[in-house]
Amino acid sequence: MSLPHRPNPVGTNGLTVGCSKIKGVGRRYSNLVCKKADVDLNKRAGELTSEELERLVTIIQNPTAYKIPGVRFPTHSRMLGIDGC
């Protein structure tokens, strides 16, 4: 028996996992965005209404307007990939 290449069809994952598939959006950030957009976290990604989807998109595009802190960049040289001391 072979496993399918993609076991979960698009839209069947949980909302936070579905949002984390966007490049630059992790699970913690997607959880915070969903809470700010007042979207039920128990919904599946395919069950969103167009209104809820629009709220998520606006918050992801402009997080500072919704009081989401900025990105913290690593300061350690190994994390940055810089050769040094």
N, C-alpha and C positions, 0 to 999 in steps of 0.2 A: 504494500500500500504506500503510495507516495502522497506527500502533503502538497496541497496547492501552493503555488508561488505566493499568492496574496490571499491569506485566509479570511481577512475581514474586508468586505466590500466598502467602498467609500460611503461615509455617512452612518455607518453602524457603530463606530467607536463612540465612546463617551465624549462629551463636549470639550473637556479640558485636554483630552488626548488628541482629539481632532484639531483643535486650535494649535497644539504644539507641533503639528506637522508643517506649519508655516515656518519658513526660515527666519530665525531670529526670535521666535516665540517658544519659550520653554514651558514646562508644565506648571511651574509656580507662577510665571507671568500670565499664562492663560487662565489660571484659576483666579488671579487677582482681577483680570480684565472682565471675566464673566461675573464676578461679584459686583464690580462697578457698574456693569451694564444691567444689573438686576435680572439676570437670566438664570433659570433653574439649572443647577449643576448636574442634576440627574437626567437631563434630556440627552438625547443622542444628537450628533452633529447634523444628521439629516432631518431632524424634527424642528429645526429653527424656522420661525416665520421671517418674512423679509424685514419686518420692523426690528426684530431682535438681531438679525444679521447686520443690519445697517448700524445699530448701536455698537456692536462689537468692532466693526470696521473703523468707525470714527474714533473709538477709544484706542485701538491699536495704532492708528495713524497719528494721533495727537495725545500721548499719554500725560503730558505735563498739564494740560487743561483739566484733567480729571484727578489731579494730585497724586499721580503715580510717580514715585521717585525715578530719577534718571538711571542710566546704566552705570554700574560701577566697573571700572576697568581694573584688571589685575596689575599689581605693581611689582610682583616678583618677576625677575628676568627669565626664569624657566617657563613661566606661564605665558610670557610675551614672545618667547622664541628668540630672544636676543642673546648673542654670545657676549659674555662678560666675565667679571670676576667670580 
